[in-house]
Amino acid sequence: MVKVEFLGPIQIDKKEFDVKSVRELKDELYKIPELEDWLISCAIAVNDKIINTLDTPLKDGDKVALLPPVCGG
């Protein structure tokens, strides 16, 4: 199982998914209506490292974080 944490203003509790890649995970996340708008703009980190490809493999125990964009100034 992969543990997913939703950071910042995304008001969703941590969840676990049985997936083998970030692409599979994203497909599952799109099934959650509250995430649909966020997924377009969020960065994804696997084990605290931001990834650049949906083909990144996932294994049991991996920690994934969805990082929404932030405003600063």
PyMOL Python script that loads the backbone (N, CA, C, O; Angstrom):
from pymol import cmd

cmd.read_pdbstr("""\
ATOM      1  N   MET A   1       0.836  -1.188   0.000  1.00  0.00           N
ATOM      2  CA  MET A   1       0.000   0.000   0.000  1.00  0.00           C
ATOM      3  C   MET A   1       0.882   1.253   0.000  1.00  0.00           C
ATOM      4  O   MET A   1       1.938   1.295   0.630  1.00  0.00           O
ATOM      5  N   VAL A   2       0.421   2.250  -0.713  1.00  0.00           N
ATOM      6  CA  VAL A   2       1.096   3.540  -0.796  1.00  0.00           C
ATOM      7  C   VAL A   2       0.296   4.534   0.035  1.00  0.00           C
ATOM      8  O   VAL A   2      -0.926   4.615  -0.095  1.00  0.00           O
ATOM      9  N   LYS A   3       0.976   5.285   0.884  1.00  0.00           N
ATOM     10  CA  LYS A   3       0.311   6.283   1.723  1.00  0.00           C
ATOM     11  C   LYS A   3       0.379   7.644   1.040  1.00  0.00           C
ATOM     12  O   LYS A   3       1.444   8.089   0.613  1.00  0.00           O
ATOM     13  N   VAL A   4      -0.783   8.300   0.945  1.00  0.00           N
ATOM     14  CA  VAL A   4      -0.858   9.597   0.264  1.00  0.00           C
ATOM     15  C   VAL A   4      -1.289  10.654   1.264  1.00  0.00           C
ATOM     16  O   VAL A   4      -2.275  10.493   1.984  1.00  0.00           O
ATOM     17  N   GLU A   5      -0.526  11.743   1.293  1.00  0.00           N
ATOM     18  CA  GLU A   5      -0.816  12.879   2.164  1.00  0.00           C
ATOM     19  C   GLU A   5      -1.162  14.080   1.286  1.00  0.00           C
ATOM     20  O   GLU A   5      -0.496  14.347   0.285  1.00  0.00           O
ATOM     21  N   PHE A   6      -2.204  14.789   1.675  1.00  0.00           N
ATOM     22  CA  PHE A   6      -2.685  15.945   0.924  1.00  0.00           C
ATOM     23  C   PHE A   6      -2.316  17.201   1.718  1.00  0.00           C
ATOM     24  O   PHE A   6      -2.855  17.429   2.801  1.00  0.00           O
ATOM     25  N   LEU A   7      -1.410  18.005   1.190  1.00  0.00           N
ATOM     26  CA  LEU A   7      -0.855  19.132   1.936  1.00  0.00           C
ATOM     27  C   LEU A   7      -1.572  20.440   1.638  1.00  0.00           C
ATOM     28  O   LEU A   7      -2.385  20.531   0.718  1.00  0.00           O
ATOM     29  N   GLY A   8      -1.251  21.448   2.440  1.00  0.00           N
ATOM     30  CA  GLY A   8      -1.776  22.790   2.242  1.00  0.00           C
ATOM     31  C   GLY A   8      -3.283  22.856   2.384  1.00  0.00           C
ATOM     32  O   GLY A   8      -3.852  22.262   3.300  1.00  0.00           O
ATOM     33  N   PRO A   9      -3.930  23.576   1.484  1.00  0.00           N
ATOM     34  CA  PRO A   9      -5.374  23.807   1.596  1.00  0.00           C
ATOM     35  C   PRO A   9      -6.249  22.626   1.176  1.00  0.00           C
ATOM     36  O   PRO A   9      -7.475  22.718   1.242  1.00  0.00           O
ATOM     37  N   ILE A  10      -5.645  21.529   0.751  1.00  0.00           N
ATOM     38  CA  ILE A  10      -6.450  20.359   0.371  1.00  0.00           C
ATOM     39  C   ILE A  10      -6.945  19.710   1.659  1.00  0.00           C
ATOM     40  O   ILE A  10      -6.156  19.160   2.427  1.00  0.00           O
ATOM     41  N   GLN A  11      -8.221  19.775   1.887  1.00  0.00           N
ATOM     42  CA  GLN A  11      -8.814  19.326   3.145  1.00  0.00           C
ATOM     43  C   GLN A  11      -9.275  17.871   3.068  1.00  0.00           C
ATOM     44  O   GLN A  11     -10.463  17.579   3.205  1.00  0.00           O
ATOM     45  N   ILE A  12      -8.320  16.960   2.847  1.00  0.00           N
ATOM     46  CA  ILE A  12      -8.621  15.538   2.768  1.00  0.00           C
ATOM     47  C   ILE A  12      -7.648  14.797   3.683  1.00  0.00           C
ATOM     48  O   ILE A  12      -6.452  15.086   3.693  1.00  0.00           O
ATOM     49  N   ASP A  13      -8.165  13.845   4.447  1.00  0.00           N
ATOM     50  CA  ASP A  13      -7.317  13.036   5.324  1.00  0.00           C
ATOM     51  C   ASP A  13      -6.414  12.126   4.496  1.00  0.00           C
ATOM     52  O   ASP A  13      -6.703  11.835   3.336  1.00  0.00           O
ATOM     53  N   LYS A  14      -5.312  11.679   5.110  1.00  0.00           N
ATOM     54  CA  LYS A  14      -4.400  10.744   4.456  1.00  0.00           C
ATOM     55  C   LYS A  14      -5.168   9.508   4.013  1.00  0.00           C
ATOM     56  O   LYS A  14      -6.120   9.080   4.666  1.00  0.00           O
ATOM     57  N   LYS A  15      -4.734   8.942   2.884  1.00  0.00           N
ATOM     58  CA  LYS A  15      -5.374   7.738   2.347  1.00  0.00           C
ATOM     59  C   LYS A  15      -4.308   6.754   1.892  1.00  0.00           C
ATOM     60  O   LYS A  15      -3.160   7.134   1.661  1.00  0.00           O
ATOM     61  N   GLU A  16      -4.688   5.499   1.765  1.00  0.00           N
ATOM     62  CA  GLU A  16      -3.790   4.467   1.245  1.00  0.00           C
ATOM     63  C   GLU A  16      -4.365   3.880  -0.033  1.00  0.00           C
ATOM     64  O   GLU A  16      -5.580   3.726  -0.165  1.00  0.00           O
ATOM     65  N   PHE A  17      -3.483   3.552  -0.977  1.00  0.00           N
ATOM     66  CA  PHE A  17      -3.887   2.998  -2.263  1.00  0.00           C
ATOM     67  C   PHE A  17      -2.975   1.830  -2.613  1.00  0.00           C
ATOM     68  O   PHE A  17      -1.791   1.835  -2.276  1.00  0.00           O
ATOM     69  N   ASP A  18      -3.525   0.840  -3.285  1.00  0.00           N
ATOM     70  CA  ASP A  18      -2.770  -0.309  -3.769  1.00  0.00           C
ATOM     71  C   ASP A  18      -2.502  -0.093  -5.252  1.00  0.00           C
ATOM     72  O   ASP A  18      -3.279  -0.533  -6.099  1.00  0.00           O
ATOM     73  N   VAL A  19      -1.401   0.586  -5.563  1.00  0.00           N
ATOM     74  CA  VAL A  19      -1.045   0.929  -6.936  1.00  0.00           C
ATOM     75  C   VAL A  19       0.437   0.646  -7.160  1.00  0.00           C
ATOM     76  O   VAL A  19       1.206   0.515  -6.208  1.00  0.00           O
ATOM     77  N   LYS A  20       0.826   0.555  -8.428  1.00  0.00           N
ATOM     78  CA  LYS A  20       2.214   0.227  -8.786  1.00  0.00           C
ATOM     79  C   LYS A  20       2.983   1.373  -9.435  1.00  0.00           C
ATOM     80  O   LYS A  20       4.194   1.274  -9.631  1.00  0.00           O
ATOM     81  N   SER A  21       2.281   2.471  -9.772  1.00  0.00           N
ATOM     82  CA  SER A  21       2.963   3.612 -10.391  1.00  0.00           C
ATOM     83  C   SER A  21       2.206   4.892 -10.045  1.00  0.00           C
ATOM     84  O   SER A  21       1.059   4.858  -9.598  1.00  0.00           O
ATOM     85  N   VAL A  22       2.875   6.011 -10.261  1.00  0.00           N
ATOM     86  CA  VAL A  22       2.239   7.301 -10.023  1.00  0.00           C
ATOM     87  C   VAL A  22       1.064   7.475 -10.989  1.00  0.00           C
ATOM     88  O   VAL A  22       0.054   8.077 -10.624  1.00  0.00           O
ATOM     89  N   ARG A  23       1.179   6.966 -12.191  1.00  0.00           N
ATOM     90  CA  ARG A  23       0.081   7.054 -13.164  1.00  0.00           C
ATOM     91  C   ARG A  23      -1.166   6.341 -12.631  1.00  0.00           C
ATOM     92  O   ARG A  23      -2.270   6.880 -12.706  1.00  0.00           O
ATOM     93  N   GLU A  24      -0.991   5.130 -12.093  1.00  0.00           N
ATOM     94  CA  GLU A  24      -2.121   4.397 -11.511  1.00  0.00           C
ATOM     95  C   GLU A  24      -2.707   5.160 -10.329  1.00  0.00           C
ATOM     96  O   GLU A  24      -3.925   5.222 -10.160  1.00  0.00           O
ATOM     97  N   LEU A  25      -1.830   5.741  -9.515  1.00  0.00           N
ATOM     98  CA  LEU A  25      -2.297   6.510  -8.369  1.00  0.00           C
ATOM     99  C   LEU A  25      -3.118   7.703  -8.824  1.00  0.00           C
ATOM    100  O   LEU A  25      -4.190   7.967  -8.278  1.00  0.00           O
ATOM    101  N   LYS A  26      -2.627   8.421  -9.813  1.00  0.00           N
ATOM    102  CA  LYS A  26      -3.347   9.607 -10.288  1.00  0.00           C
ATOM    103  C   LYS A  26      -4.726   9.220 -10.828  1.00  0.00           C
ATOM    104  O   LYS A  26      -5.698   9.947 -10.625  1.00  0.00           O
ATOM    105  N   ASP A  27      -4.810   8.074 -11.516  1.00  0.00           N
ATOM    106  CA  ASP A  27      -6.111   7.592 -11.996  1.00  0.00           C
ATOM    107  C   ASP A  27      -7.066   7.374 -10.825  1.00  0.00           C
ATOM    108  O   ASP A  27      -8.250   7.698 -10.919  1.00  0.00           O
ATOM    109  N   GLU A  28      -6.555   6.828  -9.727  1.00  0.00           N
ATOM    110  CA  GLU A  28      -7.392   6.609  -8.538  1.00  0.00           C
ATOM    111  C   GLU A  28      -7.776   7.932  -7.881  1.00  0.00           C
ATOM    112  O   GLU A  28      -8.902   8.092  -7.410  1.00  0.00           O
ATOM    113  N   LEU A  29      -6.848   8.869  -7.851  1.00  0.00           N
ATOM    114  CA  LEU A  29      -7.119  10.158  -7.219  1.00  0.00           C
ATOM    115  C   LEU A  29      -8.187  10.942  -7.984  1.00  0.00           C
ATOM    116  O   LEU A  29      -8.962  11.684  -7.381  1.00  0.00           O
ATOM    117  N   TYR A  30      -8.231  10.781  -9.299  1.00  0.00           N
ATOM    118  CA  TYR A  30      -9.253  11.472 -10.089  1.00  0.00           C
ATOM    119  C   TYR A  30     -10.659  10.987  -9.765  1.00  0.00           C
ATOM    120  O   TYR A  30     -11.635  11.649 -10.118  1.00  0.00           O
ATOM    121  N   LYS A  31     -10.779   9.845  -9.099  1.00  0.00           N
ATOM    122  CA  LYS A  31     -12.083   9.332  -8.690  1.00  0.00           C
ATOM    123  C   LYS A  31     -12.626  10.048  -7.453  1.00  0.00           C
ATOM    124  O   LYS A  31     -13.779   9.843  -7.072  1.00  0.00           O
ATOM    125  N   ILE A  32     -11.794  10.889  -6.826  1.00  0.00           N
ATOM    126  CA  ILE A  32     -12.203  11.651  -5.645  1.00  0.00           C
ATOM    127  C   ILE A  32     -12.604  13.046  -6.131  1.00  0.00           C
ATOM    128  O   ILE A  32     -11.742  13.839  -6.508  1.00  0.00           O
ATOM    129  N   PRO A  33     -13.911  13.353  -6.126  1.00  0.00           N
ATOM    130  CA  PRO A  33     -14.381  14.622  -6.702  1.00  0.00           C
ATOM    131  C   PRO A  33     -13.697  15.859  -6.130  1.00  0.00           C
ATOM    132  O   PRO A  33     -13.455  16.814  -6.868  1.00  0.00           O
ATOM    133  N   GLU A  34     -13.383  15.871  -4.853  1.00  0.00           N
ATOM    134  CA  GLU A  34     -12.764  17.048  -4.222  1.00  0.00           C
ATOM    135  C   GLU A  34     -11.351  17.319  -4.740  1.00  0.00           C
ATOM    136  O   GLU A  34     -10.826  18.416  -4.554  1.00  0.00           O
ATOM    137  N   LEU A  35     -10.735  16.336  -5.385  1.00  0.00           N
ATOM    138  CA  LEU A  35      -9.359  16.502  -5.867  1.00  0.00           C
ATOM    139  C   LEU A  35      -9.262  16.908  -7.327  1.00  0.00           C
ATOM    140  O   LEU A  35      -8.197  17.319  -7.789  1.00  0.00           O
ATOM    141  N   GLU A  36     -10.345  16.799  -8.045  1.00  0.00           N
ATOM    142  CA  GLU A  36     -10.297  16.988  -9.496  1.00  0.00           C
ATOM    143  C   GLU A  36      -9.606  18.291  -9.901  1.00  0.00           C
ATOM    144  O   GLU A  36      -8.736  18.276 -10.773  1.00  0.00           O
ATOM    145  N   ASP A  37      -9.971  19.403  -9.294  1.00  0.00           N
ATOM    146  CA  ASP A  37      -9.358  20.688  -9.641  1.00  0.00           C
ATOM    147  C   ASP A  37      -7.909  20.785  -9.167  1.00  0.00           C
ATOM    148  O   ASP A  37      -7.087  21.422  -9.825  1.00  0.00           O
ATOM    149  N   TRP A  38      -7.591  20.167  -8.045  1.00  0.00           N
ATOM    150  CA  TRP A  38      -6.233  20.243  -7.500  1.00  0.00           C
ATOM    151  C   TRP A  38      -5.223  19.459  -8.326  1.00  0.00           C
ATOM    152  O   TRP A  38      -4.085  19.903  -8.483  1.00  0.00           O
ATOM    153  N   LEU A  39      -5.609  18.313  -8.852  1.00  0.00           N
ATOM    154  CA  LEU A  39      -4.654  17.429  -9.522  1.00  0.00           C
ATOM    155  C   LEU A  39      -3.996  18.070 -10.733  1.00  0.00           C
ATOM    156  O   LEU A  39      -2.880  17.702 -11.100  1.00  0.00           O
ATOM    157  N   ILE A  40      -4.666  19.010 -11.346  1.00  0.00           N
ATOM    158  CA  ILE A  40      -4.102  19.687 -12.519  1.00  0.00           C
ATOM    159  C   ILE A  40      -2.867  20.505 -12.149  1.00  0.00           C
ATOM    160  O   ILE A  40      -1.924  20.602 -12.935  1.00  0.00           O
ATOM    161  N   SER A  41      -2.872  21.092 -10.956  1.00  0.00           N
ATOM    162  CA  SER A  41      -1.809  22.031 -10.600  1.00  0.00           C
ATOM    163  C   SER A  41      -0.855  21.542  -9.518  1.00  0.00           C
ATOM    164  O   SER A  41       0.134  22.218  -9.233  1.00  0.00           O
ATOM    165  N   CYS A  42      -1.114  20.406  -8.914  1.00  0.00           N
ATOM    166  CA  CYS A  42      -0.271  19.915  -7.821  1.00  0.00           C
ATOM    167  C   CYS A  42       1.016  19.265  -8.329  1.00  0.00           C
ATOM    168  O   CYS A  42       1.026  18.579  -9.351  1.00  0.00           O
ATOM    169  N   ALA A  43       2.088  19.500  -7.593  1.00  0.00           N
ATOM    170  CA  ALA A  43       3.302  18.711  -7.782  1.00  0.00           C
ATOM    171  C   ALA A  43       3.132  17.438  -6.954  1.00  0.00           C
ATOM    172  O   ALA A  43       2.345  17.395  -6.008  1.00  0.00           O
ATOM    173  N   ILE A  44       3.883  16.411  -7.328  1.00  0.00           N
ATOM    174  CA  ILE A  44       3.800  15.142  -6.612  1.00  0.00           C
ATOM    175  C   ILE A  44       5.189  14.779  -6.113  1.00  0.00           C
ATOM    176  O   ILE A  44       6.161  14.804  -6.868  1.00  0.00           O
ATOM    177  N   ALA A  45       5.269  14.441  -4.826  1.00  0.00           N
ATOM    178  CA  ALA A  45       6.532  14.000  -4.240  1.00  0.00           C
ATOM    179  C   ALA A  45       6.391  12.549  -3.802  1.00  0.00           C
ATOM    180  O   ALA A  45       5.382  12.163  -3.212  1.00  0.00           O
ATOM    181  N   VAL A  46       7.407  11.756  -4.094  1.00  0.00           N
ATOM    182  CA  VAL A  46       7.461  10.366  -3.652  1.00  0.00           C
ATOM    183  C   VAL A  46       8.646  10.251  -2.712  1.00  0.00           C
ATOM    184  O   VAL A  46       9.789  10.507  -3.091  1.00  0.00           O
ATOM    185  N   ASN A  47       8.351   9.859  -1.468  1.00  0.00           N
ATOM    186  CA  ASN A  47       9.396   9.753  -0.442  1.00  0.00           C
ATOM    187  C   ASN A  47      10.223  11.033  -0.355  1.00  0.00           C
ATOM    188  O   ASN A  47      11.453  11.002  -0.317  1.00  0.00           O
ATOM    189  N   ASP A  48       9.511  12.158  -0.324  1.00  0.00           N
ATOM    190  CA  ASP A  48      10.083  13.501  -0.144  1.00  0.00           C
ATOM    191  C   ASP A  48      10.907  14.005  -1.327  1.00  0.00           C
ATOM    192  O   ASP A  48      11.686  14.945  -1.171  1.00  0.00           O
ATOM    193  N   LYS A  49      10.752  13.401  -2.507  1.00  0.00           N
ATOM    194  CA  LYS A  49      11.448  13.869  -3.705  1.00  0.00           C
ATOM    195  C   LYS A  49      10.408  14.143  -4.787  1.00  0.00           C
ATOM    196  O   LYS A  49       9.630  13.260  -5.148  1.00  0.00           O
ATOM    197  N   ILE A  50      10.400  15.371  -5.300  1.00  0.00           N
ATOM    198  CA  ILE A  50       9.446  15.735  -6.346  1.00  0.00           C
ATOM    199  C   ILE A  50       9.791  14.952  -7.609  1.00  0.00           C
ATOM    200  O   ILE A  50      10.947  14.889  -8.028  1.00  0.00           O
ATOM    201  N   ILE A  51       8.755  14.355  -8.205  1.00  0.00           N
ATOM    202  CA  ILE A  51       8.965  13.543  -9.406  1.00  0.00           C
ATOM    203  C   ILE A  51       8.475  14.311 -10.635  1.00  0.00           C
ATOM    204  O   ILE A  51       7.642  15.211 -10.532  1.00  0.00           O
ATOM    205  N   ASN A  52       9.012  13.934 -11.797  1.00  0.00           N
ATOM    206  CA  ASN A  52       8.675  14.626 -13.039  1.00  0.00           C
ATOM    207  C   ASN A  52       7.964  13.744 -14.043  1.00  0.00           C
ATOM    208  O   ASN A  52       7.595  14.210 -15.121  1.00  0.00           O
ATOM    209  N   THR A  53       7.763  12.471 -13.707  1.00  0.00           N
ATOM    210  CA  THR A  53       7.127  11.565 -14.657  1.00  0.00           C
ATOM    211  C   THR A  53       6.083  10.688 -13.970  1.00  0.00           C
ATOM    212  O   THR A  53       6.284  10.219 -12.850  1.00  0.00           O
ATOM    213  N   LEU A  54       4.977  10.479 -14.657  1.00  0.00           N
ATOM    214  CA  LEU A  54       3.919   9.628 -14.106  1.00  0.00           C
ATOM    215  C   LEU A  54       4.302   8.161 -14.153  1.00  0.00           C
ATOM    216  O   LEU A  54       3.628   7.331 -13.542  1.00  0.00           O
ATOM    217  N   ASP A  55       5.368   7.821 -14.865  1.00  0.00           N
ATOM    218  CA  ASP A  55       5.808   6.434 -14.955  1.00  0.00           C
ATOM    219  C   ASP A  55       6.671   6.008 -13.766  1.00  0.00           C
ATOM    220  O   ASP A  55       7.189   4.891 -13.745  1.00  0.00           O
ATOM    221  N   THR A  56       6.827   6.891 -12.781  1.00  0.00           N
ATOM    222  CA  THR A  56       7.598   6.559 -11.591  1.00  0.00           C
ATOM    223  C   THR A  56       6.951   5.367 -10.886  1.00  0.00           C
ATOM    224  O   THR A  56       5.766   5.416 -10.556  1.00  0.00           O
ATOM    225  N   PRO A  57       7.715   4.295 -10.651  1.00  0.00           N
ATOM    226  CA  PRO A  57       7.146   3.136  -9.959  1.00  0.00           C
ATOM    227  C   PRO A  57       6.939   3.420  -8.478  1.00  0.00           C
ATOM    228  O   PRO A  57       7.651   4.225  -7.877  1.00  0.00           O
ATOM    229  N   LEU A  58       5.951   2.742  -7.902  1.00  0.00           N
ATOM    230  CA  LEU A  58       5.678   2.841  -6.472  1.00  0.00           C
ATOM    231  C   LEU A  58       5.720   1.444  -5.873  1.00  0.00           C
ATOM    232  O   LEU A  58       5.379   0.462  -6.533  1.00  0.00           O
ATOM    233  N   LYS A  59       6.147   1.364  -4.603  1.00  0.00           N
ATOM    234  CA  LYS A  59       6.176   0.073  -3.918  1.00  0.00           C
ATOM    235  C   LYS A  59       5.537   0.216  -2.545  1.00  0.00           C
ATOM    236  O   LYS A  59       5.352   1.326  -2.046  1.00  0.00           O
ATOM    237  N   ASP A  60       5.207  -0.908  -1.947  1.00  0.00           N
ATOM    238  CA  ASP A  60       4.585  -0.891  -0.622  1.00  0.00           C
ATOM    239  C   ASP A  60       5.403  -0.040   0.336  1.00  0.00           C
ATOM    240  O   ASP A  60       6.627  -0.159   0.399  1.00  0.00           O
ATOM    241  N   GLY A  61       4.719   0.816   1.079  1.00  0.00           N
ATOM    242  CA  GLY A  61       5.374   1.654   2.071  1.00  0.00           C
ATOM    243  C   GLY A  61       5.811   3.012   1.579  1.00  0.00           C
ATOM    244  O   GLY A  61       6.205   3.859   2.381  1.00  0.00           O
ATOM    245  N   ASP A  62       5.751   3.243   0.263  1.00  0.00           N
ATOM    246  CA  ASP A  62       6.125   4.556  -0.254  1.00  0.00           C
ATOM    247  C   ASP A  62       5.162   5.622   0.283  1.00  0.00           C
ATOM    248  O   ASP A  62       3.980   5.362   0.506  1.00  0.00           O
ATOM    249  N   LYS A  63       5.702   6.818   0.481  1.00  0.00           N
ATOM    250  CA  LYS A  63       4.910   7.956   0.936  1.00  0.00           C
ATOM    251  C   LYS A  63       4.826   8.967  -0.196  1.00  0.00           C
ATOM    252  O   LYS A  63       5.843   9.435  -0.706  1.00  0.00           O
ATOM    253  N   VAL A  64       3.600   9.294  -0.580  1.00  0.00           N
ATOM    254  CA  VAL A  64       3.364  10.244  -1.660  1.00  0.00           C
ATOM    255  C   VAL A  64       2.698  11.480  -1.065  1.00  0.00           C
ATOM    256  O   VAL A  64       1.810  11.371  -0.219  1.00  0.00           O
ATOM    257  N   ALA A  65       3.132  12.649  -1.513  1.00  0.00           N
ATOM    258  CA  ALA A  65       2.512  13.900  -1.057  1.00  0.00           C
ATOM    259  C   ALA A  65       2.066  14.699  -2.267  1.00  0.00           C
ATOM    260  O   ALA A  65       2.802  14.834  -3.245  1.00  0.00           O
ATOM    261  N   LEU A  66       0.845  15.230  -2.191  1.00  0.00           N
ATOM    262  CA  LEU A  66       0.362  16.163  -3.198  1.00  0.00           C
ATOM    263  C   LEU A  66       0.635  17.565  -2.691  1.00  0.00           C
ATOM    264  O   LEU A  66       0.191  17.943  -1.607  1.00  0.00           O
ATOM    265  N   LEU A  67       1.368  18.329  -3.482  1.00  0.00           N
ATOM    266  CA  LEU A  67       1.812  19.666  -3.099  1.00  0.00           C
ATOM    267  C   LEU A  67       1.120  20.706  -3.958  1.00  0.00           C
ATOM    268  O   LEU A  67       1.505  20.902  -5.110  1.00  0.00           O
ATOM    269  N   PRO A  68       0.105  21.379  -3.427  1.00  0.00           N
ATOM    270  CA  PRO A  68      -0.573  22.402  -4.209  1.00  0.00           C
ATOM    271  C   PRO A  68       0.314  23.631  -4.380  1.00  0.00           C
ATOM    272  O   PRO A  68       1.214  23.862  -3.572  1.00  0.00           O
ATOM    273  N   PRO A  69       0.071  24.421  -5.423  1.00  0.00           N
ATOM    274  CA  PRO A  69       0.847  25.639  -5.596  1.00  0.00           C
ATOM    275  C   PRO A  69       0.580  26.602  -4.434  1.00  0.00           C
ATOM    276  O   PRO A  69      -0.496  26.604  -3.836  1.00  0.00           O
ATOM    277  N   VAL A  70       1.585  27.410  -4.140  1.00  0.00           N
ATOM    278  CA  VAL A  70       1.434  28.385  -3.051  1.00  0.00           C
ATOM    279  C   VAL A  70       1.671  29.785  -3.593  1.00  0.00           C
ATOM    280  O   VAL A  70       2.345  29.974  -4.605  1.00  0.00           O
ATOM    281  N   CYS A  71       1.112  30.743  -2.908  1.00  0.00           N
ATOM    282  CA  CYS A  71       1.321  32.143  -3.263  1.00  0.00           C
ATOM    283  C   CYS A  71       2.259  32.764  -2.243  1.00  0.00           C
ATOM    284  O   CYS A  71       2.206  32.440  -1.057  1.00  0.00           O
ATOM    285  N   GLY A  72       3.086  33.626  -2.696  1.00  0.00           N
ATOM    286  CA  GLY A  72       3.995  34.306  -1.784  1.00  0.00           C
ATOM    287  C   GLY A  72       4.150  35.746  -2.226  1.00  0.00           C
ATOM    288  O   GLY A  72       3.642  36.156  -3.270  1.00  0.00           O
ATOM    289  N   GLY A  73       4.851  36.489  -1.422  1.00  0.00           N
ATOM    290  CA  GLY A  73       5.049  37.847  -1.878  1.00  0.00           C
ATOM    291  C   GLY A  73       5.551  38.761  -0.849  1.00  0.00           C
ATOM    292  O   GLY A  73       5.758  39.943  -1.121  1.00  0.00           O
TER     293      GLY A  73
END
""", "prot")
cmd.dss("prot")
cmd.show_as("cartoon", "prot")
cmd.util.cbc("prot")
cmd.orient("prot")
